Amino acid sequence: MSCPKLFGAPNNNTGLTEAECAPAFDGFAPPTYDEAFLEALGAAELVDAPAAPAADPYAEAWTTYVAGVCAVVWASSERYRLETFADEEAAAAAGAAVTHRGGCGLCSSLADLAVYIRAPDLAEPVRACSLAHLTGTMEEHVACLREIGFTEPCAAIWYWNSKHTQAACFSLCIAALNDPSHEADGSLNACVQCDEDESSDVFKEVARRTRRSSGLPSALCRPCETVYPLVHAYPRPTVDAAAGSTSPQALALVCCLVVRRWLRA
């Protein structure tokens, strides 16, 4: 894998330029997803959606990472469920479309994917909710996160992540409030690094979907070896399976699998 730059979409808050950070590496460049695609993601109904955590996940001991991939399995043209598969080949064999690396979790829905694509810099709106509700109720804080577009379960883990980082990194983050996210050498600033050290492991285990696990660039620039190169495509089921013909969905999944293998070669 060739990684001359970090992977990301730098903006005015990043502290790096496209000379150090770019949304492409080693032959992989995520496409631009148009608004019609994003609206279709948000409109699809998730069957058996996960419940928001009833208690603080950071109070538990998380030691097990669920490997594999999370994939979309259509129940109808408008409804889908999420399922964890051992690997891409197993997902393709089941007619499922991979949506991120790792098992499915609280932020794995297509609606949350649409939020991640629309907002490469989620740090700003999430931090705004945290600052606005430092002393407010959980319900008020989660409602603020829901306005960003997150589903209820995903908003809940973002809330608990924010509260944990607030407790563990408050002084560092107040000091760095107006600083860019990266230092000149590409490292993260003290606040972001503290969040990474203190809060990210539980967040990734509970939320499961992150920009890196979904092949999406963000305003935080990351080493390319931590990014899962994925092009998002979720063809709806067809009705010609009974006739014995190969559906466009199956063809698309095979095509995507071939492309993924080529990217890893």
C-alpha positions in Angstrom: 0.0 0.0 0.0 1.4 3.4 -1.1 0.6 6.2 1.4 2.6 9.4 0.6 -0.1 11.5 2.3 -2.6 11.1 5.1 -6.2 10.3 4.0 -8.9 13.0 4.6 -10.7 16.1 3.4 -8.9 19.0 5.1 -10.8 22.2 5.8 -10.0 25.4 7.7 -10.1 23.6 11.0 -7.8 20.8 10.0 -4.4 22.6 10.2 -3.1 20.7 7.1 -3.4 21.2 3.4 -3.9 18.9 0.5 -0.1 18.7 0.2 -0.2 16.6 3.4 -3.7 15.1 3.3 -5.9 14.1 0.4 -9.1 12.0 -0.1 -7.3 9.3 -2.1 -4.6 6.6 -1.8 -3.2 3.6 -3.6 -5.8 3.7 -6.4 -8.7 4.3 -4.1 -10.7 7.6 -4.3 -14.2 7.6 -2.9 -16.8 9.0 -5.4 -19.0 12.0 -4.8 -22.3 10.7 -3.6 -25.1 13.0 -4.9 -28.1 14.2 -2.8 -30.5 11.7 -4.5 -28.3 8.9 -3.3 -28.2 10.3 0.3 -31.9 10.9 0.4 -32.5 7.3 -0.7 -30.2 6.1 2.2 -32.2 8.1 4.7 -35.5 7.0 3.4 -34.8 3.2 3.6 -36.3 1.6 6.7 -34.1 -0.5 9.0 -35.8 -3.6 10.3 -35.0 -4.6 13.9 -33.0 -1.4 14.5 -30.8 -1.6 17.6 -31.9 0.1 20.8 -30.1 3.0 22.3 -27.9 2.0 25.3 -29.8 2.3 28.5 -26.6 3.0 30.5 -23.2 4.5 29.9 -21.2 2.1 27.7 -18.0 3.6 29.1 -18.8 2.1 32.5 -18.4 -1.3 31.0 -15.3 -3.2 30.1 -15.1 -3.5 26.3 -12.3 -5.9 25.3 -13.7 -7.7 22.2 -13.7 -6.3 18.7 -16.2 -8.0 16.4 -14.4 -8.7 13.2 -15.8 -9.2 9.7 -18.0 -6.8 7.8 -21.4 -5.2 8.3 -23.7 -5.5 5.3 -27.1 -4.5 4.1 -29.6 -7.3 3.3 -32.7 -6.0 1.6 -36.0 -7.4 2.9 -38.0 -5.5 0.2 -37.3 -2.5 -2.0 -37.7 -0.1 0.9 -36.8 -2.1 4.0 -33.5 -3.7 5.0 -31.7 -5.4 7.9 -28.1 -5.3 8.9 -26.1 -8.4 9.3 -22.5 -9.2 10.3 -20.6 -11.5 8.0 -17.2 -13.1 8.4 -15.8 -11.4 5.3 -16.7 -9.8 2.0 -17.0 -13.1 0.2 -19.6 -14.4 2.7 -21.6 -11.2 2.3 -21.5 -11.3 -1.5 -22.6 -15.0 -1.4 -25.7 -14.0 0.7 -26.5 -11.2 -1.8 -25.6 -8.5 0.8 -23.8 -5.2 0.2 -21.0 -4.3 2.6 -21.5 -1.0 4.4 -18.4 -0.9 6.7 -15.6 -3.0 8.2 -16.3 -4.7 11.5 -19.5 -6.0 13.0 -22.8 -4.0 12.9 -23.5 -1.6 15.7 -25.4 1.5 16.8 -24.3 3.7 13.9 -24.4 1.1 11.1 -27.7 2.3 9.6 -27.9 3.8 6.1 -29.4 6.9 7.6 -26.2 7.4 9.7 -24.1 6.7 6.7 -25.8 9.6 5.0 -24.9 11.9 7.9 -21.3 10.8 7.7 -21.1 11.5 4.0 -22.9 14.9 4.2 -20.7 16.2 7.0 -17.0 15.4 6.6 -16.4 17.6 9.7 -18.6 16.2 12.4 -16.4 17.6 15.1 -17.9 21.1 14.9 -21.6 20.3 15.2 -21.0 17.6 17.8 -18.8 19.9 19.9 -21.4 22.7 19.5 -24.0 20.3 21.1 -21.6 19.5 23.9 -20.9 23.1 24.7 -24.6 24.0 24.5 -25.5 21.2 26.9 -22.6 21.1 29.4 -25.1 21.2 32.3 -28.3 20.1 30.5 -30.1 16.8 30.5 -29.2 13.8 28.4 -32.5 14.2 26.5 -31.6 17.7 25.5 -28.1 16.8 24.4 -29.3 13.8 22.4 -32.0 15.9 20.8 -29.3 18.3 19.6 -27.3 15.4 18.1 -30.5 14.1 16.4 -30.8 17.5 14.7 -27.5 16.7 13.0 -29.3 13.8 11.5 -28.1 10.8 13.6 -30.6 8.1 14.4 -31.5 7.7 18.1 -29.1 4.8 18.9 -26.2 6.6 17.1 -26.9 9.9 18.8 -26.8 8.1 22.1 -23.3 6.8 21.7 -22.1 10.1 20.4 -23.6 11.6 23.6 -21.8 9.1 25.8 -18.6 9.7 23.9 -18.9 13.4 24.3 -19.5 13.1 28.1 -16.6 10.7 28.5 -14.2 13.0 26.6 -15.5 16.0 28.6 -14.6 14.2 31.8 -11.3 12.9 30.7 -10.0 15.7 28.5 -11.8 18.9 29.6 -8.8 21.1 30.4 -6.9 20.0 27.3 -9.9 20.6 25.1 -10.7 24.0 26.6 -7.1 25.1 26.0 -7.3 23.8 22.4 -10.8 25.1 21.7 -9.7 27.4 18.8 -6.7 25.4 17.6 -6.6 23.4 14.4 -7.2 19.6 14.8 -3.6 18.8 13.6 -0.2 20.1 14.5 2.1 21.1 11.7 3.8 17.7 11.8 0.5 16.0 11.1 -0.1 14.7 14.6 -3.4 15.4 16.3 -3.7 18.3 18.8 -3.7 17.5 22.5 -7.6 17.5 22.7 -8.2 15.3 19.7 -5.4 12.9 20.8 -6.9 12.7 24.3 -10.3 11.8 22.8 -8.5 9.2 20.6 -6.8 7.7 23.7 -9.6 7.9 26.2 -12.8 7.5 24.2 -12.3 6.1 20.8 -12.0 2.4 21.6 -15.4 2.2 23.3 -17.0 4.4 20.6 -15.7 2.2 17.8 -16.8 -0.9 19.6 -20.4 0.3 20.2 -21.0 2.6 17.2 -19.0 0.3 14.8 -19.4 2.6 11.9 -16.7 5.3 11.6 -15.6 7.3 8.6 -12.4 5.2 8.4 -14.3 1.9 8.6 -16.6 3.2 5.8 -14.0 4.5 3.4 -15.0 8.1 3.9 -12.7 11.1 4.2 -13.1 13.5 7.1 -11.6 16.7 8.3 -9.4 14.7 10.6 -6.6 13.2 8.4 -5.7 9.6 9.1 -3.0 7.1 8.0 -4.3 5.3 4.9 -3.6 1.9 6.3 -6.4 2.5 8.9 -8.9 3.2 6.2 -11.2 0.6 4.6 -11.5 1.3 0.9 -15.1 1.0 0.1 -17.4 2.4 -2.6 -21.0 2.5 -1.3 -23.6 0.9 -3.6 -26.9 -0.6 -2.4 -28.9 -1.9 -5.4 -32.5 -2.7 -4.4 -33.8 -6.3 -4.9 -35.3 -7.2 -8.2 -38.2 -9.5 -8.9 -36.6 -11.7 -11.7 -34.9 -14.1 -9.3 -37.7 -16.7 -9.7 -37.2 -16.7 -13.4 -33.6 -17.9 -12.8 -31.8 -14.9 -14.3 -29.0 -13.1 -12.6 -30.3 -9.9 -10.9 -28.5 -6.5 -11.3 -28.0 -6.7 -7.5 -25.9 -9.8 -7.8 -23.9 -8.5 -10.7 -23.2 -5.3 -8.8 -22.0 -7.2 -5.8 -19.7 -9.4 -7.8 -18.4 -6.3 -9.6 -17.7 -4.5 -6.3 -15.9 -7.6 -4.9 -13.7 -7.7 -8.0 -12.8 -4.0 -7.6 -12.1 -4.5 -3.9 -9.7 -7.4 -4.6 -8.0 -5.3 -7.3 -7.5 -2.4 -4.7 -5.9 -4.8 -2.3 -3.6 -6.4 -4.9 
